[in-house]
C-alpha cells in the first residue's frame, strides 16, 4: 500500500477524533451551566413546598381549587405540616412527624387561605400559607382575559 493513500485517511480520522472530543467537552460544559432540578438554589416545583432546617420554601404559595400540594422534608431534621395558626391545630390536616426525605400531600378542595406550621420549629417561625383560588383565577385573571368591563377584549389579559 502506498503511504500517500494512507496518510489522508489517518489525517481525517485524527481530525474527526479531535472534533468529537471538542464536541464532548462543549456538551459537558453546557450541561454544567444549565439549570438542574437538583440545584439547591432553584425554587421547588409548582405546588411543592420544601422543608428546610427551620423554614418552608416557599412559605406562601397560591394554588387553584382542587390542587394537591406536596411538602418534602429536605432537611436532616424531623418536621410536621400542621394546619392552624400560632400553634393551634385547626384539625384540617396534620402530617405527623416527618423524617428526612418524607413527603406529605394534601388536596385543597375549597377556596380560602390555609395557614400551617411545624410543631417542633414553631418557635423559630416555621410557618406557611396556602392561598387557594378559584380554578380560573390562579394568576389573578378571569376566563375573560382579565377584562372586567366587557367593552373590549384587546387588553391582553390585563386590567387597566
N, C-alpha and C positions, 0 to 999 in steps of 0.2 A: 504494500500500500504506500502511496506517495505521501510524504509529510505535509505537503501543501494542502491536500484534501482533508487531512485530519485536523490541522490547526484551526480552520474556521469553525469546525464543529465544537471543538473544545472551547474556543473563544465564546461562541454563542451560549454554550452550557454555563460557563462561568458568569456571563452577564445575566442569564436567566436566574441563576442561583443568587446572585447579588440583589437582583430586583425582588425576588421572593423574600429574601432576608430583610430588605428595607421595608417592604410592604408589611411583613410581620411585625417589625418594630413599630411602624406607624400605627398599626392596629392596636398594639399593646398600649402605646402612649395615649391614643384616643380613648380606649376603654377605661384607662385610669383617670382620665379627665371627665368622663361622663357622669351623670347623676346615677347613683346606685341606690336601690331600695334599702340597702343595709347601711348607708351613710348616716352616722349618728346626728348629723346636722340637718337632715331632711325632716320636714314635718311628717307626722304619721299620715297614713292613707285616710281618705274620706271616711267618716263615721268610725274611726278608730282612735281611741284615747290610750296613750302610753302612760304607764305609772312609773315615774322616776323615784329616786330615793325619798323625796318629800313633796312631790308635785304631780299633778295630772297635766299631760301635754297632748293637745291643748286643753286648757282649763275650761274653756267655753266653746261650744260648737252649736251650729244651727243645722237641724235636720228636718226632713219632710215627715209629715204624719205617716206612720206605718213603718218608718225606718228602724233598722236594727243598729245599735251601737255596740261596739266591741271594745272592752278595756283589756289591755295586755300588761301584765306586770313585767316590765323590762329591767327592773332593779334587782338588787340582791336581798331585798327586804320583803317581809310579809305585809300585804295591804288588804284593804277592803274597799268595796264600792257600795256605799250605804246611802240610800235616799233620805233626804231631810236636810235640816239646817242646824248649825250650832250644836251638833252632837245629838240632836233629837231625831231619831229614826221615825219617818212617817209611814213606814210599812209598805211602800211601793215596791222596792227591790233591795236586796242585800246579797252581795256575793259570798259572804262568809270570808274566812281567811284565805287569801290567795298567795301561794308560794311563788317564788321567782319562776317566770315562764308561763304561769297560769293565765287563762283567759276567762272572761265573763261577758255574756251578751244579754242585752235587754231590748225588747221591741217597744217603741213608743207609739201607742195606738191613738192617742189623743193630743191635740194641740195644747200648748202651755209651756211653762218654764219649770224645769225639774232640777232642783239643787241636790247635790250629793257630797259626801265627804269620806275620808279614810279614817276609820276609828283610831288606829294606832298613831296617826300623824295629824290629827285634827289640831292639836296644839301648835303644830308647825305651819298651820294654814293650808293643809292639803284638802282643798275643796274644788268643786267644779259645778258647771251649769250646762244643761242641755236645753236649748230652746227648740221646741217643736212647732213648726208652722204648717199651715195647710199645704197639701201636696203641690199645688200650683203656685205657691208663694215662697218657695225655699230661698230664693235670692231677692226677695222683696219686690218681685214683679208678678203681676197677674197674668192670666192667659191672654189678655187683650194687649200684650206687649207694653204694659205699664201706662197705657193711655186711658186715664180715668175720666176724661172729659168727652170721650166718644166723638170728637169733632174731626179727628184726623188720625190716621194710623201711620204717619210718616215721621214719628218721633224716635224711631229706632229702639223702642222699648224703654225709654227714659221719661220720667215725669219732669216737666219744666215749670 
